[in-house]
Amino acid sequence: MLPEDPFILLSVINTKLRDEYKDLNALADGMDEDASFIKEKLESAGFKYDENSNQFR
C-alpha cells in the first residue's frame, strides 16, 4: 500500500525508481498499482514525472 501523504509518496516512488525499476510503468506493475493513479496523486502536489531522469520533480 502506498502512503497517502504526497511528500512521503514522492520519496518512496523516487527511491524505488532510482533503485529498483527502469520506469514508472515497471514500478506500477511491480507494486501492483496503477501508474495513472501515482501520476495523478503526485501531479496534484505539483510534481511531474520526467521520463529522462526517471523521477518525479
N, CA, C and O atoms as CSV, one atom per row, in Angstrom:
chain,resi,resn,atom,element,x,y,z
A,1,MET,N,N,0.841,-1.179,0.000
A,1,MET,CA,C,0.000,0.000,0.000
A,1,MET,C,C,0.891,1.249,0.000
A,1,MET,O,O,1.887,1.323,0.720
A,2,LEU,N,N,0.511,2.206,-0.810
A,2,LEU,CA,C,1.283,3.436,-0.935
A,2,LEU,C,C,0.878,4.440,0.141
A,2,LEU,O,O,-0.272,4.458,0.577
A,3,PRO,N,N,1.824,5.273,0.566
A,3,PRO,CA,C,1.495,6.311,1.554
A,3,PRO,C,C,0.507,7.324,0.987
A,3,PRO,O,O,0.523,7.607,-0.211
A,4,GLU,N,N,-0.340,7.863,1.833
A,4,GLU,CA,C,-1.313,8.877,1.417
A,4,GLU,C,C,-0.670,10.254,1.269
A,4,GLU,O,O,-1.030,11.012,0.368
A,5,ASP,N,N,0.268,10.577,2.136
A,5,ASP,CA,C,0.923,11.884,2.102
A,5,ASP,C,C,1.737,12.012,0.812
A,5,ASP,O,O,2.601,11.176,0.551
A,6,PRO,N,N,1.476,13.049,-0.004
A,6,PRO,CA,C,2.162,13.151,-1.296
A,6,PRO,C,C,3.681,13.331,-1.192
A,6,PRO,O,O,4.409,12.923,-2.098
A,7,PHE,N,N,4.165,13.930,-0.111
A,7,PHE,CA,C,5.605,14.128,0.018
A,7,PHE,C,C,6.317,12.840,0.421
A,7,PHE,O,O,7.442,12.583,-0.008
A,8,ILE,N,N,5.662,12.045,1.236
A,8,ILE,CA,C,6.214,10.726,1.584
A,8,ILE,C,C,6.121,9.819,0.360
A,8,ILE,O,O,7.043,9.058,0.069
A,9,LEU,N,N,4.998,9.908,-0.356
A,9,LEU,CA,C,4.835,9.140,-1.584
A,9,LEU,C,C,5.934,9.489,-2.582
A,9,LEU,O,O,6.517,8.598,-3.200
A,10,LEU,N,N,6.216,10.769,-2.740
A,10,LEU,CA,C,7.280,11.213,-3.638
A,10,LEU,C,C,8.604,10.550,-3.278
A,10,LEU,O,O,9.307,10.042,-4.152
A,11,SER,N,N,8.935,10.557,-2.019
A,11,SER,CA,C,10.191,9.966,-1.566
A,11,SER,C,C,10.232,8.465,-1.854
A,11,SER,O,O,11.231,7.949,-2.356
A,12,VAL,N,N,9.152,7.777,-1.537
A,12,VAL,CA,C,9.087,6.327,-1.760
A,12,VAL,C,C,9.203,6.005,-3.248
A,12,VAL,O,O,9.992,5.147,-3.644
A,13,ILE,N,N,8.422,6.691,-4.061
A,13,ILE,CA,C,8.404,6.410,-5.502
A,13,ILE,C,C,9.746,6.734,-6.143
A,13,ILE,O,O,10.264,5.928,-6.916
A,14,ASN,N,N,10.317,7.888,-5.843
A,14,ASN,CA,C,11.600,8.240,-6.450
A,14,ASN,C,C,12.715,7.295,-6.005
A,14,ASN,O,O,13.601,6.977,-6.798
A,15,THR,N,N,12.686,6.850,-4.773
A,15,THR,CA,C,13.688,5.890,-4.302
A,15,THR,C,C,13.553,4.573,-5.055
A,15,THR,O,O,14.548,3.995,-5.491
A,16,LYS,N,N,12.326,4.105,-5.204
A,16,LYS,CA,C,12.109,2.850,-5.926
A,16,LYS,C,C,12.474,2.989,-7.406
A,16,LYS,O,O,13.038,2.067,-7.996
A,17,LEU,N,N,12.154,4.137,-8.003
A,17,LEU,CA,C,12.530,4.352,-9.407
A,17,LEU,C,C,14.044,4.359,-9.567
A,17,LEU,O,O,14.571,3.820,-10.540
A,18,ARG,N,N,14.729,4.955,-8.634
A,18,ARG,CA,C,16.193,5.019,-8.698
A,18,ARG,C,C,16.831,3.644,-8.467
A,18,ARG,O,O,17.771,3.267,-9.167
A,19,ASP,N,N,16.321,2.906,-7.491
A,19,ASP,CA,C,16.994,1.693,-7.044
A,19,ASP,C,C,16.474,0.389,-7.648
A,19,ASP,O,O,17.215,-0.591,-7.726
A,20,GLU,N,N,15.203,0.366,-8.077
A,20,GLU,CA,C,14.604,-0.918,-8.420
A,20,GLU,C,C,13.956,-1.027,-9.792
A,20,GLU,O,O,13.885,-2.122,-10.349
A,21,TYR,N,N,13.480,0.081,-10.349
A,21,TYR,CA,C,12.661,-0.006,-11.556
A,21,TYR,C,C,13.176,0.894,-12.666
A,21,TYR,O,O,13.683,1.987,-12.414
A,22,LYS,N,N,13.038,0.416,-13.906
A,22,LYS,CA,C,13.547,1.165,-15.060
A,22,LYS,C,C,12.648,2.322,-15.459
A,22,LYS,O,O,13.109,3.265,-16.103
A,23,ASP,N,N,11.355,2.268,-15.085
A,23,ASP,CA,C,10.445,3.365,-15.386
A,23,ASP,C,C,9.182,3.253,-14.533
A,23,ASP,O,O,9.019,2.300,-13.771
A,24,LEU,N,N,8.303,4.224,-14.668
A,24,LEU,CA,C,7.095,4.280,-13.846
A,24,LEU,C,C,6.178,3.092,-14.101
A,24,LEU,O,O,5.583,2.562,-13.163
A,25,ASN,N,N,6.056,2.672,-15.338
A,25,ASN,CA,C,5.185,1.531,-15.642
A,25,ASN,C,C,5.704,0.248,-15.006
A,25,ASN,O,O,4.913,-0.548,-14.499
A,26,ALA,N,N,7.002,0.035,-15.023
A,26,ALA,CA,C,7.582,-1.142,-14.384
A,26,ALA,C,C,7.352,-1.101,-12.876
A,26,ALA,O,O,7.057,-2.124,-12.259
A,27,LEU,N,N,7.489,0.083,-12.289
A,27,LEU,CA,C,7.224,0.241,-10.862
A,27,LEU,C,C,5.772,-0.093,-10.553
A,27,LEU,O,O,5.492,-0.853,-9.626
A,28,ALA,N,N,4.853,0.466,-11.319
A,28,ALA,CA,C,3.427,0.226,-11.083
A,28,ALA,C,C,3.108,-1.261,-11.212
A,28,ALA,O,O,2.378,-1.810,-10.386
A,29,ASP,N,N,3.640,-1.910,-12.228
A,29,ASP,CA,C,3.421,-3.350,-12.391
A,29,ASP,C,C,4.003,-4.132,-11.217
A,29,ASP,O,O,3.359,-5.033,-10.679
A,30,GLY,N,N,5.207,-3.786,-10.832
A,30,GLY,CA,C,5.884,-4.491,-9.752
A,30,GLY,C,C,5.228,-4.305,-8.402
A,30,GLY,O,O,5.314,-5.178,-7.538
A,31,MET,N,N,4.573,-3.176,-8.216
A,31,MET,CA,C,3.916,-2.898,-6.934
A,31,MET,C,C,2.412,-3.158,-6.998
A,31,MET,O,O,1.693,-2.915,-6.028
A,32,ASP,N,N,1.938,-3.654,-8.151
A,32,ASP,CA,C,0.511,-3.919,-8.359
A,32,ASP,C,C,-0.318,-2.662,-8.089
A,32,ASP,O,O,-1.336,-2.701,-7.398
A,33,GLU,N,N,0.147,-1.554,-8.653
A,33,GLU,CA,C,-0.526,-0.261,-8.535
A,33,GLU,C,C,-0.813,0.260,-9.942
A,33,GLU,O,O,-0.341,-0.299,-10.931
A,34,ASP,N,N,-1.575,1.316,-10.014
A,34,ASP,CA,C,-1.922,1.953,-11.277
A,34,ASP,C,C,-1.004,3.160,-11.507
A,34,ASP,O,O,-0.986,4.087,-10.699
A,35,ALA,N,N,-0.253,3.149,-12.592
A,35,ALA,CA,C,0.675,4.245,-12.891
A,35,ALA,C,C,-0.070,5.576,-12.990
A,35,ALA,O,O,0.448,6.605,-12.556
A,36,SER,N,N,-1.272,5.570,-13.554
A,36,SER,CA,C,-2.054,6.807,-13.674
A,36,SER,C,C,-2.407,7.368,-12.305
A,36,SER,O,O,-2.370,8.582,-12.106
A,37,PHE,N,N,-2.748,6.499,-11.360
A,37,PHE,CA,C,-3.073,6.939,-10.009
A,37,PHE,C,C,-1.864,7.604,-9.361
A,37,PHE,O,O,-1.989,8.659,-8.740
A,38,ILE,N,N,-0.698,6.987,-9.507
A,38,ILE,CA,C,0.531,7.537,-8.929
A,38,ILE,C,C,0.812,8.906,-9.538
A,38,ILE,O,O,1.093,9.865,-8.819
A,39,LYS,N,N,0.737,8.994,-10.867
A,39,LYS,CA,C,0.985,10.270,-11.544
A,39,LYS,C,C,0.005,11.340,-11.089
A,39,LYS,O,O,0.413,12.461,-10.787
A,40,GLU,N,N,-1.275,11.014,-11.037
A,40,GLU,CA,C,-2.286,11.987,-10.629
A,40,GLU,C,C,-2.050,12.467,-9.204
A,40,GLU,O,O,-2.143,13.661,-8.916
A,41,LYS,N,N,-1.747,11.534,-8.323
A,41,LYS,CA,C,-1.532,11.884,-6.909
A,41,LYS,C,C,-0.347,12.843,-6.779
A,41,LYS,O,O,-0.430,13.843,-6.066
A,42,LEU,N,N,0.747,12.539,-7.464
A,42,LEU,CA,C,1.933,13.388,-7.356
A,42,LEU,C,C,1.789,14.687,-8.145
A,42,LEU,O,O,2.297,15.725,-7.721
A,43,GLU,N,N,1.112,14.642,-9.271
A,43,GLU,CA,C,0.885,15.871,-10.036
A,43,GLU,C,C,-0.012,16.832,-9.267
A,43,GLU,O,O,0.141,18.047,-9.388
A,44,SER,N,N,-0.947,16.305,-8.480
A,44,SER,CA,C,-1.821,17.175,-7.687
A,44,SER,C,C,-1.036,17.921,-6.606
A,44,SER,O,O,-1.486,18.948,-6.096
A,45,ALA,N,N,0.152,17.388,-6.261
A,45,ALA,CA,C,1.018,18.049,-5.282
A,45,ALA,C,C,2.097,18.889,-5.970
A,45,ALA,O,O,2.968,19.450,-5.306
A,46,GLY,N,N,2.035,18.973,-7.308
A,46,GLY,CA,C,2.961,19.833,-8.043
A,46,GLY,C,C,4.172,19.139,-8.634
A,46,GLY,O,O,5.099,19.807,-9.090
A,47,PHE,N,N,4.186,17.812,-8.637
A,47,PHE,CA,C,5.327,17.070,-9.177
A,47,PHE,C,C,4.960,16.446,-10.512
A,47,PHE,O,O,3.833,15.992,-10.713
A,48,LYS,N,N,5.915,16.428,-11.412
A,48,LYS,CA,C,5.697,15.852,-12.735
A,48,LYS,C,C,6.753,14.790,-12.997
A,48,LYS,O,O,7.921,14.953,-12.647
A,49,TYR,N,N,6.317,13.691,-13.624
A,49,TYR,CA,C,7.244,12.607,-13.940
A,49,TYR,C,C,8.110,12.995,-15.132
A,49,TYR,O,O,7.603,13.401,-16.177
A,50,ASP,N,N,9.414,12.865,-14.963
A,50,ASP,CA,C,10.371,13.134,-16.031
A,50,ASP,C,C,10.952,11.798,-16.483
A,50,ASP,O,O,11.722,11.159,-15.765
A,51,GLU,N,N,10.560,11.391,-17.699
A,51,GLU,CA,C,10.991,10.098,-18.225
A,51,GLU,C,C,12.513,10.025,-18.383
A,51,GLU,O,O,13.110,8.971,-18.162
A,52,ASN,N,N,13.130,11.126,-18.760
A,52,ASN,CA,C,14.579,11.122,-18.996
A,52,ASN,C,C,15.384,10.821,-17.728
A,52,ASN,O,O,16.371,10.086,-17.766
A,53,SER,N,N,14.951,11.393,-16.622
A,53,SER,CA,C,15.669,11.152,-15.362
A,53,SER,C,C,15.022,10.047,-14.541
A,53,SER,O,O,15.563,9.631,-13.516
A,54,ASN,N,N,13.853,9.566,-14.994
A,54,ASN,CA,C,13.123,8.508,-14.310
A,54,ASN,C,C,12.825,8.891,-12.864
A,54,ASN,O,O,13.059,8.116,-11.937
A,55,GLN,N,N,12.305,10.101,-12.695
A,55,GLN,CA,C,11.912,10.537,-11.360
A,55,GLN,C,C,10.857,11.630,-11.450
A,55,GLN,O,O,10.660,12.249,-12.496
A,56,PHE,N,N,10.191,11.848,-10.334
A,56,PHE,CA,C,9.254,12.956,-10.233
A,56,PHE,C,C,10.031,14.158,-9.731
A,56,PHE,O,O,10.859,14.049,-8.827
A,57,ARG,N,N,9.752,15.303,-10.330
A,57,ARG,CA,C,10.423,16.562,-9.949
A,57,ARG,C,C,9.401,17.599,-9.582
A,57,ARG,O,O,9.761,18.723,-9.234
